[in-house]
Amino acid sequence: SNYLVLALDEPAFDSLTAHGANVFYEASLDQGRIERGATDFGSAGFKKIVHLKPLLTSAVLELGFELLLSDADVVWLCNPFEREEVTDSPLAIMSDAHHGYGM
């Protein structure tokens, strides 16, 4: 119960809610910016979704939540809140850039 999933569109929100997930959805952020098939890394549609992350992050922080932003395809091998890199910093950001995947 100590998590919040950010849904990017209403169908995702409805589906996740139906499965009992804690879901945040802000309809004003959608408005046609999200291509439903934008799954190809580096594609124009994918980049639109990536560029929504700061807006979603801001919206969640404004609600008073603490936030660890992570993609759904990330596997955590340990509790990130027990890592000094996370707990000793006001902001921790993941990046693929050091692997040469920067956009």
HUQUIHU-V665961 format. One record per helix or strand. SS is the DSSP state (@ for helix, = for strand). FROM is the first residue (numbers start at 1). TO is the last residue. If there is no record, write none. Layout:
ss=<SS,SS>
from=<FROM,FROM>
to=<TO,TO>
This chain:
ss=<=,@,=,@,@,@,@,@>
from=<5,10,23,27,44,80,84,97>
to=<6,18,24,30,62,82,87,99>
